[in-house]
Amino acid sequence: MFENLLLPMFDDAYYPDILVAEVKQHIQQFAKKVGRTDLSESEIYRFAHQTMIEINEMKPQFEDLDSSLDDTAADYIAEAMMMVVQDVGHLEIEMEELIANREW
C-alpha cells in the first residue's frame, strides 16, 4: 500500500519529490500509530492532527522550492491518510477531519 501513497504528487513536477517523500514519511509514521486495532476515533484524529502539524511545518520548504502546499496537495494528503485508516478497518473516519488543522 505505501508504494502508492502520494503517487499523484510524485507524478506532478510542481511538487518537489524530496519534499513529497518527507510528507510520505510523516504519513507512514501516522500509519504505524493507527495500526493498532484498539484506537478510538478521537485517538486517530489526534494522531492525524499531529501529523498535519508536522506537514504544516514543511510549508516554507515547499515555498523555497517555488512550490506550495495547496488545495490539491491537501486532497492528495487527505486521500493518503484516508487510505491508511481504512486499510486498518476504521471506516467511520471523516476525511476532512483528518486534515482539519492544515494551515494552507
Secondary structure by P-SEA (a helix, b strand, c coil): ccccccccccccccccaaaaaaaaaaaaaaaaaaccccccaaaaaaaaaaaaaaaaaaaaaaaaacccccaaaaaaaaaaaaaaaaaacccccccccccccccc
